[in-house]
């Protein structure tokens, strides 16, 4: 298949890239979730929302000491994405609320690597769920998806764990969509 679906989740220090920092990135190949990538990054902005940081479970002071330089972390992700693609496959960014996660990843790729290997688009699982299941936007919370689809995994605000959870939701939705064909 020409598309290579990669589930990506991020934890951040606030609501928008450029003013707040990308703190961690988790990524897994949707159809091979054992192929994964995880990195914690040094904050590149002093600005942070204490509530957003609390949700992540990450410590900003610790990240300043032990986190990867954003340029190294983003290059690592870019190299990993390329290493998982075979025979000209195009990587497709998959996210649960993809506009949020993609905006940070896109910004950081352009700032630190000069380009985004995912291009300028992403597959949003909330929108995909709406189309496959036929529900309204207000019925696309992850808890509602889990209730209907029955994944084994649960989200916990660890970027890698949540990327695995999203990958499972994506696989379950793809099976459901294929059954409707």
C-alpha positions in Angstrom: 0.0 0.0 0.0 1.4 3.4 -0.9 0.3 5.0 2.4 2.3 4.2 5.6 0.2 5.2 8.6 2.2 6.4 11.6 0.4 7.2 14.9 1.9 10.2 16.6 1.2 11.7 20.0 2.8 14.7 21.7 3.0 16.3 25.1 3.5 20.0 25.2 3.9 22.9 27.6 1.0 24.8 26.2 -1.6 25.3 23.5 0.4 26.6 20.5 3.8 25.9 18.9 6.3 28.8 18.7 5.3 30.2 22.1 5.2 26.9 24.0 7.5 23.8 23.9 7.1 20.4 22.5 8.1 18.2 25.4 7.8 14.6 24.2 6.9 12.7 21.0 5.7 9.1 20.7 5.2 7.4 17.3 4.3 3.9 16.2 3.6 2.3 12.9 -0.1 1.7 12.9 0.1 -1.8 11.4 3.3 -2.7 13.2 3.0 -1.1 16.7 6.1 -2.8 17.9 8.0 -0.4 15.6 8.1 2.7 17.8 9.9 5.9 18.6 10.0 8.1 21.7 11.9 11.2 22.7 11.8 13.8 25.4 13.0 17.3 24.4 14.6 20.2 26.1 12.1 23.0 26.3 12.9 25.7 23.7 10.7 28.4 25.3 10.5 29.6 28.9 6.8 30.0 28.5 4.6 27.3 29.9 1.1 26.7 31.1 1.3 25.0 34.5 -1.9 23.0 34.0 -0.7 21.7 30.6 2.7 20.7 32.1 1.0 18.9 35.0 -1.1 16.8 32.6 2.1 15.6 30.9 3.7 14.2 34.1 7.0 15.6 32.9 9.3 17.8 34.9 10.5 20.9 33.0 13.7 21.3 35.1 14.6 17.6 34.5 13.9 18.0 30.7 16.2 21.1 30.6 19.0 18.8 32.0 18.3 15.5 30.3 16.0 16.1 27.4 17.3 15.8 23.8 18.1 19.0 21.9 15.0 19.7 19.7 17.2 19.5 16.5 18.5 16.1 17.5 15.1 14.8 18.6 13.4 15.9 15.4 16.2 14.5 13.2 15.8 11.2 15.1 12.1 11.2 14.4 12.7 12.0 10.7 15.2 9.3 10.4 13.0 6.8 12.2 10.0 7.6 9.9 12.2 7.1 6.8 13.5 3.8 8.2 10.0 2.4 8.6 8.9 3.3 5.0 9.6 0.7 2.3 9.3 0.8 -1.5 8.4 4.4 -1.8 5.7 4.4 0.8 4.5 7.9 1.9 4.2 8.4 5.6 0.8 9.6 6.8 0.6 11.3 10.2 -2.2 9.8 12.3 -3.5 11.5 15.4 -6.3 11.8 17.8 -7.0 15.5 17.5 -4.3 15.5 14.8 -4.6 19.3 14.2 -3.0 19.9 17.7 -0.3 17.3 17.6 0.5 17.9 13.9 0.9 21.6 14.4 3.7 21.1 17.0 5.4 18.4 15.0 5.2 20.4 11.8 6.5 23.5 13.4 9.4 21.7 15.0 10.3 19.8 11.8 10.4 23.1 9.9 12.2 25.0 12.6 14.9 22.3 13.3 15.1 20.1 10.2 13.9 22.4 7.3 10.9 20.2 6.3 8.3 17.8 7.5 8.5 14.1 6.2 4.7 13.9 6.7 4.1 16.8 4.3 1.3 19.2 5.1 -1.5 16.9 5.9 -2.6 14.5 8.7 -5.3 11.9 9.3 -7.5 13.0 12.2 -9.0 10.0 14.0 -11.9 12.1 15.4 -12.9 13.0 11.8 -12.3 9.5 10.6 -14.5 8.1 13.4 -17.3 10.6 12.5 -17.2 9.3 8.9 -16.9 5.6 9.6 -19.4 5.4 12.5 -21.8 8.2 11.4 -21.8 10.2 14.6 -21.8 14.0 15.4 -18.6 15.9 16.2 -19.6 16.1 19.9 -19.6 12.3 20.0 -15.9 11.8 19.0 -14.3 11.9 22.4 -11.7 9.2 22.9 -13.8 7.7 25.7 -16.7 7.4 23.3 -14.5 5.8 20.7 -13.2 3.4 23.2 -16.7 2.5 24.4 -17.8 1.7 20.8 -14.6 0.1 19.4 -13.3 -1.7 22.5 -9.6 -1.3 22.3 -7.4 -3.2 24.8 -5.2 -0.1 25.5 -6.1 3.1 27.3 -4.6 6.6 27.1 -2.5 7.9 30.0 -0.7 11.1 28.7 2.6 9.3 28.0 3.2 10.2 24.3 4.4 6.7 23.3 1.6 4.9 25.2 -1.0 7.2 23.7 0.5 6.7 20.2 0.0 3.0 20.7 -3.6 3.5 21.8 -4.3 5.7 18.8 -2.8 3.1 16.5 -5.1 0.5 17.9 -8.1 2.8 17.4 -7.0 3.5 13.9 -6.7 -0.3 13.1 -10.2 -0.9 14.6 -11.7 1.9 12.5 -10.0 0.6 9.4 -11.4 -2.9 10.0 -14.9 -1.4 10.6 -14.6 0.8 7.4 -13.5 -2.2 5.3 -16.6 -4.2 6.6 -18.8 -1.5 5.3 -17.5 -1.7 1.8 
